[in-house]
Amino acid sequence: MKGWLFYSTLALLAWGVWGVLPKVALDCLEPGTAFVFEALGAVITGFVFLLVFRPPLTGLPIMGVVPALFSGVLGFLGMIFFLLAVRCGGKICVIAPLTALYPVLSIALALLLFKEKINLVQCTGIVLAVIAVFLIAHQ
């Protein structure tokens, strides 16, 4: 198995389980409290990663550090909004697929900012994904 496919599969598994854990947590906790513990989990994971892989942290280009930090901020803001959506009575079976459409925005930004190209098959897949989420969310 190619490296990218292996790691993509692990990400799918991690995010698949991640998508249902907030519902369990929010049965007992307020969204803000659940968020704090999620952030703590992220800090612990980051610390273990730092200890195991020892990535360089000094002399780094600011043009890489700033987007990385902003990525973390946006990721956690998304998590807060996800928790609030679940807490407001939304169904995980609708919220998870709806929020999982974020790559559509990422693709649009990649097309605009980086001049990336997609082919007809990929474009069809994007349209079908949007249709699928609409059908899942339809009551």
N, C-alpha and C positions, 0 to 999 in steps of 0.2 A: 504494500500500500504506500502510495506517495505521501511524503511528509505533510503537505498541505491538506490532503484528504483526511489523514489520521487526526490532525489537530482540529480540523473543521468538525469532524465527527465528535470529538471530545467537547468542543464548544457547544454543539447541538445538544449533547447529553446534559452538560452542565446547565445551559440556559433552559432546557426543557424542564428539569427538576426545579430550577430557580423560579420558573414561572408559576409554580403552584405553592411554593413555600410561604409566600406572603399571606395567602388565604388562611393557612394554618396559624401563622403568627398573629394575624389581625383578629382572630377569634378571641385572643387573650390580651392583646396589646393595642394601644393607640398607634396611629400611623407614625407620629414623631418618635415614639419609643422604639418601634420596630425599625425605623430608619437608623436610629443611633446604633442599634445592635448590628444592622447590616453594615454600616460604616465601620464599626469595630471589627467585624469579620473581614472586611476589605483591608483594614490596617494590619491585622494579624497575617493575612495572606501576603501582603506586600512586604512585611518584615521577614517572613519565612523566605520569600523569593530573594530578598536582599541578602540574607545569610547564606542561602544555598548557591545562588548564581553570581553574587558579588558584582553587579553591573557598575560601571564607572559613574560617579555622581559629581565629579568636579571637572572644570574646564569644558563644560558642554556648551554648544552653541544655543544662544537664547532663542533662535528661530526654531529650535526643536523643543526646548523646554516649555515655552509658553503654550504652544498648541497641545502638548501632552497634559499640562496642568488644566487647561481649559476643557480638554476631553474628559478629564476626571470630574470636573465641576458639572458639565452637561450630563454625564452618565449618572451622577447622583441626583441631579435635578429630575431626570427622567424617572429614576427609582422612586423619588418622593411622589411624583405625579401618578406613577403606577400604583403605589400603596394607597393613595387617596382615591383613585378610581375603584380599587377593590373595596376599600372601606365604605365608599358611597353606595355599595350594593351591587356593583357590577359583577358579572359572572366572569370567572377566570377563562372559561371556554370562549368568551367573546373578547375580553380585554387582552389576553395574551396574543392571539392572532392579530388583533388590531394594532397593538403597539409593535408587534414584530414586523410590521410593514415599514419600519424605519429605513430599511435599505433602499426603498423606492426614493426617499429623499436623498440618501447618500448617493445613489446612482445619478439623480438629477444634478446634484452639486458636482459630482465627478465629471459629468458631461460638460457643464458650464465652466468650472474652474480649471480642470486639468485636460480638457479637450479629449477625454476618453471617448471611445466609440463602442456602441453595442450593435449587434446584428439583429436581423428580423426575428430569429428564434428567441433570443434573449428579451427583446421587446415584447414578444408574445407572452413569454413567461411572466414578465412584470405585469402586463395587463391581466393575465389569468390570476395572478396572486391577489391583485386588487379586487377582482370580481369574487374570488373565493372568500376573502375576508368580508366583503359586503354580504355575501350569502350566509356566512356564519353568523354575522351580527344581526341579520334581518330577523325580526320577531314575528 
